[in-house]
Amino acid sequence: MADFTEVGPQVYVLRYPVFDVNVTLVVGDGAALVVDTLSTPAQAAELVSAVRRVTPHPWTIVNTHHHFDHCFGNAVLFEDGCAIWGHEEAAALLRDHAAKLQREWYEEWLPTHPDLAAGLAEAVVLPPNRTVHLESTVDVGGRAVGLRHFGRGHTAGDLVVHVPDADLLVAGDLLEESGPPMFGDAYPLDWPDTVAGLLRLVAASTVIVPGHGAVVDREFVTSQHAELVALAWLIRDGHADGASVEAVAARSPFGADASLDAIRRGYAELAGRV
């Protein structure tokens, strides 16, 4: 199990080797905040031990979105009276469609990662019990931490976590460093505007924690935003021209294989199907 590394004043990031996913820990005076909880009960138990090596304080949980690798550990980290924050769309998906999502992800990963699939099947899906519409603030032992929703992007319910006194932002999977963005249930036509909103919080000195991979800076975010803009225009032009999904994906800045889902989702958006 990896340990947390301090990336700002009393703010720590753990890069978990499965999917290279990030968990962020904010420590205040007698309280802590854990952003995302990994995929399975076993992973979450390792996470609890890693948090306890940093702080003994009780914690609040934030889920950046509803995908299993960011929230299926909720039940293991839950303590009596513990708040679990998420966007209202993410909370609704985990509350109303948990069994369907869990089954789909189990079936997706069973052929290639049977141990992971077994852990996903074992997880107790615990949805957020506190929800954000556009913006909320959490007091973490005297530290004001902002939770912001700038619109649809990687999912319908992405949250950004802003720690202003550390000049740090947790972007969830709105930003990816260790691979291209994932578009399976994304909104690629909305995603650029959502990242533009995120950028308004980012200064040259800001530390930005993506959903997966190494911490990044404003230059990285600006570059990935430009790629998302380019992809969105390719989708709009391709749809207007009647171009095939494959033809448009071949021109994507993220590469053809990584962009097929994006084109399909974008075409569906333009057709009013999502």
TORFIDREN-177686 format. One record per residue (C-alpha): residue number from 1; residue in one letter; x, y, z. Coordinates in pm, 1 decimal, decimal comma, m for minus. Each point is the difference from the previous one (the first is absolute). Layout:
N
@num:NUM&residu:A&px:X&py:Y&pz:Z
...
// end
This chain:
274
@num:1&residu:M&px:0,0&py:0,0&pz:0,0
@num:2&residu:A&px:133,1&py:343,0&pz:m89,4
@num:3&residu:D&px:24,4&py:269,1&pz:264,6
@num:4&residu:F&px:m117,3&py:357,6&pz:m13,9
@num:5&residu:T&px:240,6&py:268,0&pz:m119,7
@num:6&residu:E&px:m39,8&py:361,0&pz:112,8
@num:7&residu:V&px:m71,6&py:225,5&pz:m300,2
@num:8&residu:G&px:m108,7&py:311,1&pz:191,3
@num:9&residu:P&px:m24,3&py:119,1&pz:361,0
@num:10&residu:Q&px:m168,0&py:m292,2&pz:177,9
@num:11&residu:V&px:m137,3&py:m131,0&pz:m331,4
@num:12&residu:Y&px:109,2&py:m344,6&pz:m116,0
@num:13&residu:V&px:m49,0&py:m215,3&pz:m309,1
@num:14&residu:L&px:12,6&py:m378,1&pz:m24,1
@num:15&residu:R&px:46,5&py:m151,2&pz:m347,8
@num:16&residu:Y&px:m152,3&py:m345,8&pz:17,9
@num:17&residu:P&px:161,8&py:m236,6&pz:m251,5
@num:18&residu:V&px:m326,0&py:m150,3&pz:m131,0
@num:19&residu:F&px:m104,4&py:245,7&pz:m273,5
@num:20&residu:D&px:256,0&py:249,1&pz:138,4
@num:21&residu:V&px:m291,5&py:167,8&pz:178,0
@num:22&residu:N&px:49,9&py:284,6&pz:246,7
@num:23&residu:V&px:m138,6&py:43,9&pz:349,5
@num:24&residu:T&px:45,9&py:339,4&pz:164,4
@num:25&residu:L&px:13,2&py:59,7&pz:376,6
@num:26&residu:V&px:m47,9&py:344,3&pz:155,8
@num:27&residu:V&px:85,7&py:30,9&pz:369,7
@num:28&residu:G&px:m127,2&py:276,4&pz:224,0
@num:29&residu:D&px:m20,7&py:62,2&pz:374,9
@num:30&residu:G&px:m157,2&py:m317,9&pz:133,0
@num:31&residu:A&px:m164,3&py:m93,4&pz:m330,7
@num:32&residu:A&px:87,1&py:m138,0&pz:m341,7
@num:33&residu:L&px:m148,9&py:m29,6&pz:m347,1
@num:34&residu:V&px:48,5&py:m303,9&pz:m227,5
@num:35&residu:V&px:m67,1&py:58,1&pz:m369,7
@num:36&residu:D&px:m95,0&py:m329,3&pz:m170,5
@num:37&residu:T&px:9,4&py:m349,1&pz:150,6
@num:38&residu:L&px:130,5&py:m245,6&pz:m265,3
@num:39&residu:S&px:m170,0&py:m303,5&pz:m155,1
@num:40&residu:T&px:m44,6&py:m292,8&pz:238,4
@num:41&residu:P&px:m28,8&py:m78,8&pz:371,4
@num:42&residu:A&px:357,5&py:m133,3&pz:4,3
@num:43&residu:Q&px:137,0&py:312,7&pz:m166,1
@num:44&residu:A&px:m200,7&py:221,6&pz:235,8
@num:45&residu:A&px:134,6&py:m186,8&pz:303,7
@num:46&residu:E&px:352,4&py:72,4&pz:m123,8
@num:47&residu:L&px:m101,9&py:362,6&pz:m43,0
@num:48&residu:V&px:m123,7&py:21,9&pz:359,3
@num:49&residu:S&px:340,2&py:m122,2&pz:121,7
@num:50&residu:A&px:179,3&py:253,0&pz:m219,9
@num:51&residu:V&px:m215,9&py:286,4&pz:129,0
@num:52&residu:R&px:62,9&py:m107,6&pz:357,9
@num:53&residu:R&px:374,7&py:14,7&pz:m60,3
@num:54&residu:V&px:m49,2&py:372,9&pz:m65,8
@num:55&residu:T&px:m273,9&py:105,4&pz:242,3
@num:56&residu:P&px:m217,1&py:m136,5&pz:283,0
@num:57&residu:H&px:m277,7&py:251,1&pz:m70,2
@num:58&residu:P&px:m355,4&py:m88,5&pz:m101,2
@num:59&residu:W&px:m71,8&py:63,2&pz:m365,7
@num:60&residu:T&px:m256,5&py:123,1&pz:m244,4
@num:61&residu:I&px:m13,9&py:m167,3&pz:m343,5
@num:62&residu:V&px:m40,5&py:159,5&pz:m342,6
@num:63&residu:N&px:m66,5&py:m195,1&pz:m319,4
@num:64&residu:T&px:111,4&py:186,8&pz:m311,5
@num:65&residu:H&px:m245,7&py:m209,5&pz:m207,6
@num:66&residu:H&px:m189,5&py:m329,4&pz:0,7
@num:67&residu:H&px:246,2&py:m235,0&pz:m174,9
@num:68&residu:F&px:98,4&py:m304,8&pz:203,4
@num:69&residu:D&px:371,0&py:83,0&pz:27,5
@num:70&residu:H&px:m88,4&py:321,1&pz:184,8
@num:71&residu:C&px:m282,2&py:m106,1&pz:231,7
@num:72&residu:F&px:m49,7&py:m374,0&pz:47,2
@num:73&residu:G&px:212,1&py:20,4&pz:316,2
@num:74&residu:N&px:m249,5&py:235,2&pz:168,7
@num:75&residu:A&px:m154,7&py:m263,4&pz:226,4
@num:76&residu:V&px:339,6&py:m103,1&pz:140,1
@num:77&residu:L&px:97,1&py:359,1&pz:83,6
@num:78&residu:F&px:m342,1&py:93,2&pz:135,8
@num:79&residu:E&px:m10,8&py:77,2&pz:370,8
@num:80&residu:D&px:m303,4&py:87,1&pz:213,8
@num:81&residu:G&px:m112,5&py:350,5&pz:m90,7
@num:82&residu:C&px:248,3&py:22,4&pz:m286,4
@num:83&residu:A&px:m101,7&py:230,9&pz:m283,1
@num:84&residu:I&px:52,4&py:m128,7&pz:m354,5
@num:85&residu:W&px:m21,1&py:284,3&pz:m249,5
@num:86&residu:G&px:m70,9&py:m37,3&pz:m369,5
@num:87&residu:H&px:m175,0&py:179,8&pz:m279,5
@num:88&residu:E&px:m375,3&py:m59,8&pz:m7,6
@num:89&residu:E&px:24,8&py:m184,0&pz:m335,3
@num:90&residu:A&px:269,0&py:m233,3&pz:133,2
@num:91&residu:A&px:m201,2&py:m63,9&pz:315,9
@num:92&residu:A&px:m312,1&py:m81,1&pz:m203,0
@num:93&residu:L&px:186,4&py:m246,2&pz:m222,9
@num:94&residu:L&px:150,4&py:m180,2&pz:300,0
@num:95&residu:R&px:m332,5&py:m0,1&pz:183,2
@num:96&residu:D&px:m235,8&py:m99,3&pz:m283,4
@num:97&residu:H&px:218,2&py:m201,8&pz:m238,5
@num:98&residu:A&px:263,6&py:m158,5&pz:224,4
@num:99&residu:A&px:m87,9&py:m361,1&pz:m83,8
@num:100&residu:K&px:4,7&py:64,6&pz:m374,8
@num:101&residu:L&px:331,4&py:186,9&pz:12,4
@num:102&residu:Q&px:158,6&py:m258,7&pz:224,9
@num:103&residu:R&px:m106,7&py:m282,6&pz:m231,8
@num:104&residu:E&px:122,8&py:180,3&pz:m312,0
@num:105&residu:W&px:339,6&py:76,3&pz:149,1
@num:106&residu:Y&px:31,5&py:m355,2&pz:134,8
@num:107&residu:E&px:m69,4&py:m142,7&pz:m347,3
@num:108&residu:E&px:236,0&py:249,0&pz:m164,0
@num:109&residu:W&px:300,2&py:m89,2&pz:215,4
@num:110&residu:L&px:m61,3&py:m371,8&pz:61,9
@num:111&residu:P&px:173,8&py:m124,8&pz:m319,1
@num:112&residu:T&px:323,1&py:193,5&pz:55,4
@num:113&residu:H&px:9,8&py:81,5&pz:373,7
@num:114&residu:P&px:m195,6&py:m270,6&pz:187,2
@num:115&residu:D&px:133,2&py:100,9&pz:342,6
@num:116&residu:L&px:m112,1&py:358,3&pz:m53,7
@num:117&residu:A&px:m338,3&py:m118,5&pz:m126,7
@num:118&residu:A&px:m46,0&py:m214,0&pz:310,8
@num:119&residu:G&px:77,5&py:301,6&pz:218,0
@num:120&residu:L&px:m249,6&py:214,3&pz:m188,7
@num:121&residu:A&px:m268,5&py:m264,2&pz:52,7
@num:122&residu:E&px:82,5&py:m11,4&pz:371,6
@num:123&residu:A&px:m17,4&py:378,0&pz:51,9
@num:124&residu:V&px:m291,8&py:154,9&pz:185,3
@num:125&residu:V&px:m91,1&py:304,1&pz:m207,6
@num:126&residu:L&px:m57,5&py:291,3&pz:236,7
@num:127&residu:P&px:m115,8&py:319,5&pz:m173,7
@num:128&residu:P&px:78,6&py:350,1&pz:124,0
@num:129&residu:N&px:m219,3&py:122,5&pz:284,0
@num:130&residu:R&px:79,0&py:368,1&pz:m65,6
@num:131&residu:T&px:m47,3&py:141,3&pz:m348,2
@num:132&residu:V&px:125,8&py:298,4&pz:m195,5
@num:133&residu:H&px:m198,4&py:175,3&pz:m272,3
@num:134&residu:L&px:252,1&py:264,8&pz:m106,7
@num:135&residu:E&px:210,4&py:89,2&pz:303,3
@num:136&residu:S&px:45,3&py:m87,2&pz:366,8
@num:137&residu:T&px:265,9&py:62,0&pz:262,8
@num:138&residu:V&px:127,5&py:m256,6&pz:250,0
@num:139&residu:D&px:176,3&py:104,5&pz:320,6
@num:140&residu:V&px:295,5&py:m235,3&pz:49,1
@num:141&residu:G&px:131,8&py:90,8&pz:343,9
@num:142&residu:G&px:m0,9&py:371,9&pz:m73,4
@num:143&residu:R&px:92,2&py:m35,5&pz:m368,5
@num:144&residu:A&px:m268,8&py:104,3&pz:m247,6
@num:145&residu:V&px:m5,6&py:m248,4&pz:m287,1
@num:146&residu:G&px:m219,3&py:79,7&pz:m299,2
@num:147&residu:L&px:m196,2&py:m256,6&pz:m198,9
@num:148&residu:R&px:m87,8&py:125,4&pz:m347,3
@num:149&residu:H&px:m197,5&py:m137,2&pz:m293,5
@num:150&residu:F&px:79,4&py:181,5&pz:m323,8
@num:151&residu:G&px:m219,1&py:m210,7&pz:m227,1
@num:152&residu:R&px:m1,6&py:m333,0&pz:m177,8
@num:153&residu:G&px:327,4&py:m146,6&pz:m121,5
@num:154&residu:H&px:145,8&py:m339,4&pz:87,1
@num:155&residu:T&px:m343,2&py:m77,8&pz:148,7
@num:156&residu:A&px:m319,4&py:188,6&pz:74,0
@num:157&residu:G&px:108,2&py:58,6&pz:359,5
@num:158&residu:D&px:368,0&py:95,4&pz:26,9
@num:159&residu:L&px:116,5&py:186,2&pz:310,1
@num:160&residu:V&px:313,7&py:210,8&pz:31,4
@num:161&residu:V&px:152,2&py:35,8&pz:347,6
@num:162&residu:H&px:170,6&py:334,5&pz:67,6
@num:163&residu:V&px:236,0&py:47,9&pz:296,1
@num:164&residu:P&px:72,9&py:373,9&pz:m26,9
@num:165&residu:D&px:233,8&py:29,4&pz:297,9
@num:166&residu:A&px:227,6&py:m258,0&pz:m164,9
@num:167&residu:D&px:m47,8&py:135,8&pz:m355,2
@num:168&residu:L&px:m108,1&py:m347,7&pz:m104,4
@num:169&residu:L&px:m277,0&py:m145,8&pz:m212,7
@num:170&residu:V&px:m122,4&py:m360,3&pz:m27,4
@num:171&residu:A&px:m147,7&py:m43,2&pz:m347,8
@num:172&residu:G&px:m110,9&py:m362,7&pz:3,4
@num:173&residu:D&px:m23,8&py:m153,9&pz:m346,3
@num:174&residu:L&px:m73,4&py:332,0&pz:m165,2
@num:175&residu:L&px:378,8&py:m13,4&pz:m46,1
@num:176&residu:E&px:216,1&py:m305,5&pz:m73,0
@num:177&residu:E&px:380,2&py:m4,8&pz:11,1
@num:178&residu:S&px:88,9&py:m368,8&pz:m36,7
@num:179&residu:G&px:m216,7&py:m61,0&pz:m305,9
@num:180&residu:P&px:m258,5&py:162,8&pz:m224,7
@num:181&residu:P&px:m337,2&py:107,6&pz:140,9
@num:182&residu:M&px:m262,9&py:m273,2&pz:25,2
@num:183&residu:F&px:m322,0&py:66,7&pz:m190,5
@num:184&residu:G&px:m220,5&py:m302,7&pz:73,3
@num:185&residu:D&px:m287,2&py:198,5&pz:153,4
@num:186&residu:A&px:147,9&py:345,1&pz:m57,5
@num:187&residu:Y&px:m134,8&py:318,4&pz:m156,4
@num:188&residu:P&px:280,4&py:95,9&pz:m239,2
@num:189&residu:L&px:m179,7&py:307,8&pz:m134,5
@num:190&residu:D&px:m45,1&py:141,2&pz:352,1
@num:191&residu:W&px:336,0&py:m109,2&pz:139,5
@num:192&residu:P&px:205,2&py:294,6&pz:m137,4
@num:193&residu:D&px:m224,4&py:260,5&pz:166,9
@num:194&residu:T&px:15,0&py:m193,0&pz:326,4
@num:195&residu:V&px:381,4&py:m0,9&pz:m1,7
@num:196&residu:A&px:m6,5&py:370,4&pz:m91,1
@num:197&residu:G&px:m193,8&py:59,0&pz:322,1
@num:198&residu:L&px:258,2&py:m198,9&pz:191,9
@num:199&residu:L&px:277,2&py:207,7&pz:m157,3
@num:200&residu:R&px:m146,6&py:316,0&pz:149,0
@num:201&residu:L&px:103,7&py:m131,6&pz:342,2
@num:202&residu:V&px:354,1&py:m82,5&pz:m111,8
@num:203&residu:A&px:300,0&py:230,4&pz:31,4
@num:204&residu:A&px:348,5&py:m63,8&pz:m134,6
@num:205&residu:S&px:103,4&py:m131,2&pz:343,0
@num:206&residu:T&px:m299,4&py:m229,1&pz:58,2
@num:207&residu:V&px:60,0&py:m370,4&pz:60,9
@num:208&residu:I&px:m260,9&py:m204,2&pz:m187,9
@num:209&residu:V&px:m76,0&py:m362,2&pz:82,6
@num:210&residu:P&px:m147,4&py:m189,5&pz:m296,9
@num:211&residu:G&px:m211,9&py:m309,4&pz:39,4
@num:212&residu:H&px:286,6&py:m220,7&pz:m115,1
@num:213&residu:G&px:373,1&py:60,7&pz:m18,9
@num:214&residu:A&px:246,5&py:259,4&pz:122,5
@num:215&residu:V&px:m97,0&py:342,2&pz:131,2
@num:216&residu:V&px:m2,1&py:265,0&pz:m272,4
@num:217&residu:D&px:6,5&py:376,8&pz:m45,1
@num:218&residu:R&px:m197,8&py:266,7&pz:m182,8
@num:219&residu:E&px:195,1&py:m52,6&pz:m321,4
@num:220&residu:F&px:m107,5&py:m364,2&pz:m10,4
@num:221&residu:V&px:m365,0&py:90,7&pz:59,3
@num:222&residu:T&px:11,2&py:265,1&pz:m272,2
@num:223&residu:S&px:146,6&py:m253,1&pz:m243,1
@num:224&residu:Q&px:m257,7&py:m268,8&pz:79,1
@num:225&residu:H&px:m278,7&py:257,4&pz:m24,5
@num:226&residu:A&px:118,4&py:91,6&pz:m350,9
@num:227&residu:E&px:m7,8&py:m367,3&pz:m99,1
@num:228&residu:L&px:m354,3&py:m36,9&pz:136,1
@num:229&residu:V&px:m106,1&py:308,0&pz:m197,2
@num:230&residu:A&px:154,8&py:m140,7&pz:m317,0
@num:231&residu:L&px:m178,1&py:m332,4&pz:50,6
@num:232&residu:A&px:m335,2&py:171,1&pz:58,7
@num:233&residu:W&px:31,3&py:189,7&pz:m329,1
@num:234&residu:L&px:101,0&py:m315,1&pz:m184,7
@num:235&residu:I&px:m315,9&py:m166,9&pz:131,7
@num:236&residu:R&px:m222,1&py:290,6&pz:m103,7
@num:237&residu:D&px:155,6&py:20,9&pz:m345,2
@num:238&residu:G&px:m9,3&py:m376,0&pz:m49,4
@num:239&residu:H&px:m364,8&py:m20,1&pz:98,8
@num:240&residu:A&px:m88,8&py:285,1&pz:m236,1
@num:241&residu:D&px:189,3&py:m169,3&pz:m283,7
@num:242&residu:G&px:m142,6&py:m345,6&pz:67,3
@num:243&residu:A&px:350,0&py:m136,3&pz:65,4
@num:244&residu:S&px:43,5&py:m341,2&pz:156,9
@num:245&residu:V&px:100,4&py:m34,1&pz:363,8
@num:246&residu:E&px:324,1&py:m167,5&pz:m108,6
@num:247&residu:A&px:90,9&py:278,9&pz:m243,0
@num:248&residu:V&px:m41,6&py:267,2&pz:265,0
@num:249&residu:A&px:181,2&py:m203,7&pz:266,8
@num:250&residu:A&px:300,5&py:m34,4&pz:m231,5
@num:251&residu:R&px:49,3&py:378,0&pz:21,9
@num:252&residu:S&px:m40,9&py:28,4&pz:378,7
@num:253&residu:P&px:284,0&py:152,5&pz:205,2
@num:254&residu:F&px:m43,8&py:m289,4&pz:245,5
@num:255&residu:G&px:47,4&py:m271,9&pz:m262,1
@num:256&residu:A&px:m255,4&py:m208,3&pz:m184,3
@num:257&residu:D&px:m45,6&py:m286,8&pz:246,0
@num:258&residu:A&px:m45,0&py:231,2&pz:297,7
@num:259&residu:S&px:m251,7&py:217,5&pz:m183,5
@num:260&residu:L&px:m257,6&py:m239,5&pz:m143,6
@num:261&residu:D&px:m223,5&py:28,2&pz:306,9
@num:262&residu:A&px:36,4&py:378,4&pz:m9,0
@num:263&residu:I&px:m122,9&py:20,1&pz:m359,9
@num:264&residu:R&px:m290,8&py:m233,9&pz:68,0
@num:265&residu:R&px:m101,9&py:195,6&pz:307,6
@num:266&residu:G&px:39,9&py:332,1&pz:m180,1
@num:267&residu:Y&px:m213,0&py:m116,3&pz:m292,0
@num:268&residu:A&px:m261,4&py:m120,1&pz:248,3
@num:269&residu:E&px:4,9&py:340,3&pz:171,1
@num:270&residu:L&px:m55,0&py:175,9&pz:m331,9
@num:271&residu:A&px:m284,2&py:m238,6&pz:m81,6
@num:272&residu:G&px:m163,4&py:67,8&pz:336,5
@num:273&residu:R&px:38,6&py:m357,4&pz:122,3
@num:274&residu:V&px:204,3&py:86,3&pz:313,2
// end
